[in-house]
Amino acid sequence: MTDLLIGCGGKKEKLVFPEPRGWKDLCTLDINPDHKPDVVHDLEQIPLPFPDEAFEEIHAYEVLEHTGRQGDYRFFFAQFTEFWRLLKPGGHLCGSIPLPSSVWAWGDPSHTRVLSLETFTFLDQIQYTEQVGVTTMSDFRYLYKADFSLIYSGLRGESQLFALRAMKPSRLTQPRLK
């Protein structure tokens, strides 16, 4: 089975799962052909050029903040739905994002959005069942049908590390009628 490293740049280091281990038939993707990725593709162009359930793991290190726009919830959910589509059942999306408190989160001119660990709450269908109507969590079940569970989080310098498990089939429930 294959692992996918998106936004690979010039590095091929594996950082998360919760403990780093070797790659399995690594496929790399980057927008910049100078990095010599296996696939040259813009992450903002969905769908990504791979078949359904092609990967056991997708890794994204310091790349997700370069895609989408702050507040563009439609792209946010479309992007994570696309990652979910590409993962085998129980597959993992692993990565790192700058902490919102990092000077680089807001200071890097190529960052178009800031993500936080709390953002991943919106990717977990169980959280909608538990929180909508109880907390101020917005209900995106009309738009978002994929499902991830946060299985790991950690810190590395000014970055938040994370691992999400693709829950397939989705645990989506219908909103309660009020």
NORWO-V289783 format. One record per pair of residues at least 24 apart in sequence whose ideal C-beta (glycine too) atoms are under 7 Angstrom apart, sorted by the first residue. I is the first residue (numbers start at 1). GAP is how many residues later the second one is. If there is no record, write none. Layout:
I&GAP ; I&GAP
//
This chain:
1&24 ; 1&55 ; 2&25 ; 2&52 ; 2&53 ; 3&52 ; 3&53 ; 3&54 ; 3&56 ; 4&25 ; 4&51 ; 4&54 ; 5&54 ; 6&37 ; 6&52 ; 6&54 ; 6&57 ; 7&36 ; 7&53 ; 7&56 ; 8&27 ; 8&29 ; 9&26 ; 10&25 ; 14&45 ; 15&46 ; 15&81 ; 15&146 ; 16&78 ; 16&79 ; 16&80 ; 16&136 ; 16&145 ; 16&147 ; 17&40 ; 17&75 ; 17&77 ; 17&146 ; 18&134 ; 18&145 ; 24&32 ; 43&24 ; 46&32 ; 46&33 ; 46&36 ; 47&35 ; 48&34 ; 48&38 ; 50&36 ; 52&33 ; 53&34 ; 53&35 ; 54&32 ; 55&31 ; 55&32 ; 55&33 ; 55&36 ; 56&32 ; 56&35 ; 57&34 ; 57&35 ; 57&37 ; 58&25 ; 58&28 ; 58&29 ; 58&35 ; 59&35 ; 59&36 ; 60&35 ; 61&34 ; 61&35 ; 62&34 ; 62&36 ; 62&97 ; 64&31 ; 64&33 ; 64&51 ; 65&32 ; 65&33 ; 65&46 ; 65&48 ; 65&49 ; 65&50 ; 66&44 ; 66&45 ; 66&46 ; 67&45 ; 68&44 ; 68&45 ; 69&43 ; 69&44 ; 70&42 ; 70&43 ; 70&44 ; 73&67 ; 77&63 ; 77&66 ; 77&67 ; 80&43 ; 80&66 ; 80&68 ; 81&63 ; 81&65 ; 84&62 ; 84&64 ; 84&82 ; 87&79 ; 89&77 ; 89&79 ; 90&75 ; 90&76 ; 91&75 ; 92&71 ; 92&72 ; 92&73 ; 93&55 ; 93&71 ; 93&73 ; 94&68 ; 94&69 ; 95&67 ; 96&60 ; 96&63 ; 96&64 ; 96&65 ; 97&62 ; 97&63 ; 98&60 ; 98&61 ; 99&59 ; 99&60 ; 99&61 ; 102&56 ; 104&54 ; 117&36 ; 117&43 ; 117&45 ; 120&30 ; 120&42 ; 120&44 ; 123&25 ; 123&41 ; 124&24 ; 124&25 ; 124&26 ; 125&45 ; 125&46 ; 125&47 ; 125&48 ; 126&45 ; 129&44 ; 132&43 ; 133&43 ; 139&36 ; 141&31 ; 141&34 ; 145&25 ; 145&27 ; 146&24 ; 147&24 ; 147&25
//
